[in-house]
Amino acid sequence: MWQMIRAAVRGHYKMSFLTTIIVVFSIAYIIFPFDLIPDYIPVLGWIDDGIVFYLMLRTLNKETQRFIMYKAAERRRGN
């Protein structure tokens, strides 16, 4: 995953638009205090953050699989 993120930051790989939106909104949701369930409610306030984090990781996992196929095709082309 880190290799994919580095390649995307350097401009060698373009993540899908949907993945980019999901990651940006997920990080913003986790960092900013505006939640569906406020964080000051013990346990329940952290569950929504955990669910958002889990969904972000699932999305990044799917994007990582796409990146692996991209790298395999790149190797076959000889780049």
Protein Blocks (a to p, Z undefined) as FASTA:
>chain_A
ZZmmmmmmnopaccdfklmmmmmmmmmmmmpmcdfbdfklghklmmmmmmmmmmmmmmmm
mmmmmmmmmmmmmmmnoZZ
